[in-house]
Amino acid sequence: MLTILGRVTSVNVRKATWAADELGLSYKREDWGLPIRDPKVPEFLALNPNGTVPVLLDDDFVLWESIAIMVYLDQKAGGDALLPADPRQRAIAMQWLLWQTGELGPNWGYALNAIVRKTPGYDDPQKLANSLKGWTSAMGILEAHLAQSGDFVGGFRFTLADIGITLGLHRWFTTPFDHPPMPASLDYYERMKQRPAAAPWLTPQTP
Protein backbone atom coordinates (compact mmCIF):
# COMPACT_ATOMS: atom_id res chain seq x y z
CA MET A 1 0.00 0.00 0.00
CA LEU A 2 1.27 3.44 -0.93
CA THR A 3 1.33 6.00 1.85
CA ILE A 4 1.35 9.77 1.31
CA LEU A 5 2.46 11.84 4.28
CA GLY A 6 1.10 15.39 4.38
CA ARG A 7 -1.83 17.65 5.23
CA VAL A 8 -4.44 18.33 2.54
CA THR A 9 -4.15 22.11 2.91
CA SER A 10 -0.79 21.79 1.14
CA VAL A 11 -1.00 22.23 -2.62
CA ASN A 12 2.02 19.97 -3.02
CA VAL A 13 0.35 17.17 -1.07
CA ARG A 14 -2.77 17.53 -3.19
CA LYS A 15 -0.67 17.21 -6.33
CA ALA A 16 0.28 13.73 -5.17
CA THR A 17 -3.16 12.66 -3.98
CA TRP A 18 -4.96 13.96 -7.06
CA ALA A 19 -2.42 12.25 -9.33
CA ALA A 20 -2.88 8.97 -7.46
CA ASP A 21 -6.66 9.29 -7.78
CA GLU A 22 -6.47 10.03 -11.52
CA LEU A 23 -4.29 6.95 -11.94
CA GLY A 24 -6.57 4.72 -9.87
CA LEU A 25 -3.83 3.88 -7.37
CA SER A 26 -4.76 2.78 -3.86
CA TYR A 27 -3.06 4.67 -1.05
CA LYS A 28 -3.53 5.93 2.46
CA ARG A 29 -2.70 9.42 3.67
CA GLU A 30 -1.34 10.49 7.04
CA ASP A 31 -1.54 14.06 8.31
CA TRP A 32 1.87 15.69 8.63
CA GLY A 33 2.78 19.36 8.50
CA LEU A 34 2.02 22.29 10.75
CA PRO A 35 -0.29 23.16 12.39
CA ILE A 36 -1.44 19.53 12.54
CA ARG A 37 1.75 17.56 13.08
CA ASP A 38 5.27 18.97 13.19
CA PRO A 39 7.48 17.46 10.47
CA LYS A 40 10.66 18.79 12.12
CA VAL A 41 10.90 15.75 14.38
CA PRO A 42 13.45 12.92 14.11
CA GLU A 43 10.82 10.42 12.93
CA PHE A 44 9.90 12.54 9.91
CA LEU A 45 13.35 13.99 9.24
CA ALA A 46 14.65 10.44 8.88
CA LEU A 47 12.37 10.20 5.83
CA ASN A 48 12.85 13.73 4.49
CA PRO A 49 15.71 15.81 5.90
CA ASN A 50 14.03 18.96 4.56
CA GLY A 51 11.09 18.48 6.93
CA THR A 52 8.58 19.24 4.17
CA VAL A 53 5.53 17.48 2.74
CA PRO A 54 4.60 15.40 0.85
CA VAL A 55 6.60 12.24 1.38
CA LEU A 56 5.69 9.03 -0.44
CA LEU A 57 6.29 5.62 1.08
CA ASP A 58 6.10 2.57 -1.19
CA ASP A 59 7.14 -0.39 0.96
CA ASP A 60 10.78 0.42 1.79
CA PHE A 61 11.06 3.11 -0.90
CA VAL A 62 10.94 6.72 0.29
CA LEU A 63 10.49 9.70 -2.03
CA TRP A 64 10.04 13.43 -1.43
CA GLU A 65 9.40 16.46 -3.67
CA SER A 66 5.91 16.63 -5.15
CA ILE A 67 6.88 16.57 -8.83
CA ALA A 68 9.17 13.58 -8.37
CA ILE A 69 6.32 11.82 -6.57
CA MET A 70 3.85 12.62 -9.36
CA VAL A 71 6.21 11.28 -12.02
CA TYR A 72 6.90 8.16 -9.98
CA LEU A 73 3.18 7.50 -9.56
CA ASP A 74 2.65 7.87 -13.30
CA GLN A 75 5.47 5.41 -13.99
CA LYS A 76 4.10 3.00 -11.41
CA ALA A 77 0.69 3.10 -13.09
CA GLY A 78 2.04 2.31 -16.53
CA GLY A 79 4.34 5.05 -17.72
CA ASP A 80 2.46 7.57 -19.83
CA ALA A 81 -1.06 7.93 -18.45
CA LEU A 82 -0.41 11.49 -17.25
CA LEU A 83 2.88 12.22 -19.00
CA PRO A 84 2.89 11.75 -22.79
CA ALA A 85 5.50 9.47 -24.32
CA ASP A 86 6.12 11.98 -27.11
CA PRO A 87 9.26 13.92 -26.05
CA ARG A 88 7.95 17.36 -27.01
CA GLN A 89 4.54 16.90 -25.45
CA ARG A 90 6.16 15.48 -22.32
CA ALA A 91 8.54 18.44 -22.15
CA ILE A 92 5.69 20.95 -22.43
CA ALA A 93 3.80 19.22 -19.62
CA MET A 94 6.90 19.28 -17.41
CA GLN A 95 7.56 22.91 -18.35
CA TRP A 96 4.21 24.08 -16.96
CA LEU A 97 4.35 21.80 -13.95
CA LEU A 98 7.76 23.21 -13.03
CA TRP A 99 6.55 26.75 -13.78
CA GLN A 100 3.71 26.38 -11.30
CA THR A 101 6.17 25.31 -8.62
CA GLY A 102 8.97 27.73 -9.42
CA GLU A 103 7.20 30.86 -10.67
CA LEU A 104 3.50 30.90 -9.75
CA GLY A 105 3.67 29.30 -6.31
CA PRO A 106 6.35 31.46 -4.68
CA ASN A 107 4.32 34.62 -5.32
CA TRP A 108 1.26 33.59 -3.33
CA GLY A 109 3.02 32.66 -0.09
CA TYR A 110 2.75 35.96 1.79
CA ALA A 111 -0.77 36.67 0.55
CA LEU A 112 -2.00 33.22 1.51
CA ASN A 113 -0.61 33.50 5.03
CA ALA A 114 -1.91 37.05 5.47
CA ILE A 115 -5.39 36.70 3.95
CA VAL A 116 -6.41 33.05 4.33
CA ARG A 117 -4.37 31.51 7.11
CA LYS A 118 -4.12 34.67 9.25
CA THR A 119 -0.62 33.60 10.26
CA PRO A 120 0.88 35.81 12.98
CA GLY A 121 3.57 38.10 11.63
CA TYR A 122 2.10 38.33 8.13
CA ASP A 123 0.70 41.82 8.62
CA ASP A 124 3.01 44.05 6.57
CA PRO A 125 0.85 45.94 4.01
CA GLN A 126 3.75 46.49 1.62
CA LYS A 127 4.80 42.84 1.63
CA LEU A 128 1.19 41.85 1.04
CA ALA A 129 0.93 44.29 -1.85
CA ASN A 130 4.16 42.95 -3.35
CA SER A 131 2.91 39.37 -3.04
CA LEU A 132 -0.38 40.18 -4.77
CA LYS A 133 1.43 42.12 -7.50
CA GLY A 134 3.81 39.26 -8.23
CA TRP A 135 1.03 36.70 -8.09
CA THR A 136 -1.14 38.73 -10.48
CA SER A 137 1.78 39.17 -12.88
CA ALA A 138 2.40 35.42 -12.97
CA MET A 139 -1.31 34.82 -13.46
CA GLY A 140 -1.18 37.12 -16.47
CA ILE A 141 1.31 34.76 -18.10
CA LEU A 142 -0.95 31.79 -17.41
CA GLU A 143 -4.05 33.63 -18.60
CA ALA A 144 -2.41 34.44 -21.93
CA HIS A 145 -1.35 30.82 -22.37
CA LEU A 146 -4.73 29.31 -21.48
CA ALA A 147 -6.45 31.68 -23.89
CA GLN A 148 -4.76 29.88 -26.78
CA SER A 149 -3.77 26.43 -25.48
CA GLY A 150 -7.07 24.61 -25.98
CA ASP A 151 -8.72 22.36 -23.43
CA PHE A 152 -5.56 21.54 -21.48
CA VAL A 153 -2.37 23.26 -20.39
CA GLY A 154 -0.30 21.27 -22.84
CA GLY A 155 -2.90 21.66 -25.57
CA PHE A 156 -3.19 17.94 -26.27
CA ARG A 157 -4.63 15.99 -23.29
CA PHE A 158 -4.86 15.97 -19.51
CA THR A 159 -1.42 15.65 -17.91
CA LEU A 160 0.31 16.17 -14.59
CA ALA A 161 0.66 19.83 -15.58
CA ASP A 162 -3.10 20.26 -15.43
CA ILE A 163 -3.09 19.03 -11.83
CA GLY A 164 -0.45 21.55 -10.74
CA ILE A 165 -1.95 24.45 -12.66
CA THR A 166 -5.52 23.75 -11.52
CA LEU A 167 -4.45 23.60 -7.88
CA GLY A 168 -2.70 26.94 -8.38
CA LEU A 169 -5.86 28.40 -9.89
CA HIS A 170 -7.91 27.01 -7.02
CA ARG A 171 -5.71 28.94 -4.62
CA TRP A 172 -6.08 32.08 -6.75
CA PHE A 173 -9.87 31.97 -7.03
CA THR A 174 -10.49 31.02 -3.39
CA THR A 175 -8.25 33.71 -1.88
CA PRO A 176 -10.47 36.74 -1.25
CA PHE A 177 -9.05 39.92 -2.76
CA ASP A 178 -9.83 42.14 -5.73
CA HIS A 179 -9.01 39.85 -8.68
CA PRO A 180 -8.51 41.27 -12.16
CA PRO A 181 -10.58 39.48 -14.83
CA MET A 182 -9.03 36.18 -15.94
CA PRO A 183 -11.75 34.68 -18.19
CA ALA A 184 -9.63 31.98 -19.83
CA SER A 185 -8.28 30.86 -16.46
CA LEU A 186 -11.74 30.82 -14.92
CA ASP A 187 -13.18 28.80 -17.82
CA TYR A 188 -10.33 26.29 -17.60
CA TYR A 189 -10.64 26.06 -13.80
CA GLU A 190 -14.38 25.38 -13.97
CA ARG A 191 -13.84 22.61 -16.51
CA MET A 192 -11.10 20.95 -14.47
CA LYS A 193 -13.34 21.02 -11.38
CA GLN A 194 -15.71 18.65 -13.16
CA ARG A 195 -13.16 15.83 -13.19
CA PRO A 196 -14.22 13.20 -10.61
CA ALA A 197 -10.69 12.81 -9.26
CA ALA A 198 -10.38 16.58 -8.80
CA ALA A 199 -13.43 17.12 -6.61
CA PRO A 200 -11.97 16.12 -3.22
CA TRP A 201 -8.97 18.44 -3.66
CA LEU A 202 -10.77 21.58 -4.88
CA THR A 203 -12.99 22.47 -1.95
CA PRO A 204 -13.41 25.61 0.20
CA GLN A 205 -11.67 23.67 3.00
CA THR A 206 -8.56 23.18 0.84
CA PRO A 207 -7.60 26.66 -0.36
C-alpha positions as CSV (number, residue, x, y, z in Angstrom):
1,M,0.0,0.0,0.0
2,L,1.3,3.4,-0.9
3,T,1.3,6.0,1.9
4,I,1.3,9.8,1.3
5,L,2.5,11.8,4.3
6,G,1.1,15.4,4.4
7,R,-1.8,17.7,5.2
8,V,-4.4,18.3,2.5
9,T,-4.2,22.1,2.9
10,S,-0.8,21.8,1.1
11,V,-1.0,22.2,-2.6
12,N,2.0,20.0,-3.0
13,V,0.3,17.2,-1.1
14,R,-2.8,17.5,-3.2
15,K,-0.7,17.2,-6.3
16,A,0.3,13.7,-5.2
17,T,-3.2,12.7,-4.0
18,W,-5.0,14.0,-7.1
19,A,-2.4,12.2,-9.3
20,A,-2.9,9.0,-7.5
21,D,-6.7,9.3,-7.8
22,E,-6.5,10.0,-11.5
23,L,-4.3,7.0,-11.9
24,G,-6.6,4.7,-9.9
25,L,-3.8,3.9,-7.4
26,S,-4.8,2.8,-3.9
27,Y,-3.1,4.7,-1.0
28,K,-3.5,5.9,2.5
29,R,-2.7,9.4,3.7
30,E,-1.3,10.5,7.0
31,D,-1.5,14.1,8.3
32,W,1.9,15.7,8.6
33,G,2.8,19.4,8.5
34,L,2.0,22.3,10.8
35,P,-0.3,23.2,12.4
36,I,-1.4,19.5,12.5
37,R,1.8,17.6,13.1
38,D,5.3,19.0,13.2
39,P,7.5,17.5,10.5
40,K,10.7,18.8,12.1
41,V,10.9,15.8,14.4
42,P,13.4,12.9,14.1
43,E,10.8,10.4,12.9
44,F,9.9,12.5,9.9
45,L,13.4,14.0,9.2
46,A,14.6,10.4,8.9
47,L,12.4,10.2,5.8
48,N,12.8,13.7,4.5
49,P,15.7,15.8,5.9
50,N,14.0,19.0,4.6
51,G,11.1,18.5,6.9
52,T,8.6,19.2,4.2
53,V,5.5,17.5,2.7
54,P,4.6,15.4,0.8
55,V,6.6,12.2,1.4
56,L,5.7,9.0,-0.4
57,L,6.3,5.6,1.1
58,D,6.1,2.6,-1.2
59,D,7.1,-0.4,1.0
60,D,10.8,0.4,1.8
61,F,11.1,3.1,-0.9
62,V,10.9,6.7,0.3
63,L,10.5,9.7,-2.0
64,W,10.0,13.4,-1.4
65,E,9.4,16.5,-3.7
66,S,5.9,16.6,-5.2
67,I,6.9,16.6,-8.8
68,A,9.2,13.6,-8.4
69,I,6.3,11.8,-6.6
70,M,3.8,12.6,-9.4
71,V,6.2,11.3,-12.0
72,Y,6.9,8.2,-10.0
73,L,3.2,7.5,-9.6
74,D,2.6,7.9,-13.3
75,Q,5.5,5.4,-14.0
76,K,4.1,3.0,-11.4
77,A,0.7,3.1,-13.1
78,G,2.0,2.3,-16.5
79,G,4.3,5.1,-17.7
80,D,2.5,7.6,-19.8
81,A,-1.1,7.9,-18.4
82,L,-0.4,11.5,-17.2
83,L,2.9,12.2,-19.0
84,P,2.9,11.8,-22.8
85,A,5.5,9.5,-24.3
86,D,6.1,12.0,-27.1
87,P,9.3,13.9,-26.1
88,R,8.0,17.4,-27.0
89,Q,4.5,16.9,-25.4
90,R,6.2,15.5,-22.3
91,A,8.5,18.4,-22.1
92,I,5.7,21.0,-22.4
93,A,3.8,19.2,-19.6
94,M,6.9,19.3,-17.4
95,Q,7.6,22.9,-18.4
96,W,4.2,24.1,-17.0
97,L,4.3,21.8,-13.9
98,L,7.8,23.2,-13.0
99,W,6.6,26.7,-13.8
100,Q,3.7,26.4,-11.3
101,T,6.2,25.3,-8.6
102,G,9.0,27.7,-9.4
103,E,7.2,30.9,-10.7
104,L,3.5,30.9,-9.7
105,G,3.7,29.3,-6.3
106,P,6.3,31.5,-4.7
107,N,4.3,34.6,-5.3
108,W,1.3,33.6,-3.3
109,G,3.0,32.7,-0.1
110,Y,2.8,36.0,1.8
111,A,-0.8,36.7,0.6
112,L,-2.0,33.2,1.5
113,N,-0.6,33.5,5.0
114,A,-1.9,37.0,5.5
115,I,-5.4,36.7,4.0
116,V,-6.4,33.0,4.3
117,R,-4.4,31.5,7.1
118,K,-4.1,34.7,9.2
119,T,-0.6,33.6,10.3
120,P,0.9,35.8,13.0
121,G,3.6,38.1,11.6
122,Y,2.1,38.3,8.1
123,D,0.7,41.8,8.6
124,D,3.0,44.0,6.6
125,P,0.8,45.9,4.0
126,Q,3.8,46.5,1.6
127,K,4.8,42.8,1.6
128,L,1.2,41.8,1.0
129,A,0.9,44.3,-1.9
130,N,4.2,43.0,-3.4
131,S,2.9,39.4,-3.0
132,L,-0.4,40.2,-4.8
133,K,1.4,42.1,-7.5
134,G,3.8,39.3,-8.2
135,W,1.0,36.7,-8.1
136,T,-1.1,38.7,-10.5
137,S,1.8,39.2,-12.9
138,A,2.4,35.4,-13.0
139,M,-1.3,34.8,-13.5
140,G,-1.2,37.1,-16.5
141,I,1.3,34.8,-18.1
142,L,-0.9,31.8,-17.4
143,E,-4.1,33.6,-18.6
144,A,-2.4,34.4,-21.9
145,H,-1.4,30.8,-22.4
146,L,-4.7,29.3,-21.5
147,A,-6.4,31.7,-23.9
148,Q,-4.8,29.9,-26.8
149,S,-3.8,26.4,-25.5
150,G,-7.1,24.6,-26.0
151,D,-8.7,22.4,-23.4
152,F,-5.6,21.5,-21.5
153,V,-2.4,23.3,-20.4
154,G,-0.3,21.3,-22.8
155,G,-2.9,21.7,-25.6
156,F,-3.2,17.9,-26.3
157,R,-4.6,16.0,-23.3
158,F,-4.9,16.0,-19.5
159,T,-1.4,15.6,-17.9
160,L,0.3,16.2,-14.6
161,A,0.7,19.8,-15.6
162,D,-3.1,20.3,-15.4
163,I,-3.1,19.0,-11.8
164,G,-0.5,21.5,-10.7
165,I,-1.9,24.5,-12.7
166,T,-5.5,23.8,-11.5
167,L,-4.4,23.6,-7.9
168,G,-2.7,26.9,-8.4
169,L,-5.9,28.4,-9.9
170,H,-7.9,27.0,-7.0
171,R,-5.7,28.9,-4.6
172,W,-6.1,32.1,-6.7
173,F,-9.9,32.0,-7.0
174,T,-10.5,31.0,-3.4
175,T,-8.2,33.7,-1.9
176,P,-10.5,36.7,-1.2
177,F,-9.0,39.9,-2.8
178,D,-9.8,42.1,-5.7
179,H,-9.0,39.9,-8.7
180,P,-8.5,41.3,-12.2
181,P,-10.6,39.5,-14.8
182,M,-9.0,36.2,-15.9
183,P,-11.7,34.7,-18.2
184,A,-9.6,32.0,-19.8
185,S,-8.3,30.9,-16.5
186,L,-11.7,30.8,-14.9
187,D,-13.2,28.8,-17.8
188,Y,-10.3,26.3,-17.6
189,Y,-10.6,26.1,-13.8
190,E,-14.4,25.4,-14.0
191,R,-13.8,22.6,-16.5
192,M,-11.1,21.0,-14.5
193,K,-13.3,21.0,-11.4
194,Q,-15.7,18.6,-13.2
195,R,-13.2,15.8,-13.2
196,P,-14.2,13.2,-10.6
197,A,-10.7,12.8,-9.3
198,A,-10.4,16.6,-8.8
199,A,-13.4,17.1,-6.6
200,P,-12.0,16.1,-3.2
201,W,-9.0,18.4,-3.7
202,L,-10.8,21.6,-4.9
203,T,-13.0,22.5,-2.0
204,P,-13.4,25.6,0.2
205,Q,-11.7,23.7,3.0
206,T,-8.6,23.2,0.8
207,P,-7.6,26.7,-0.4
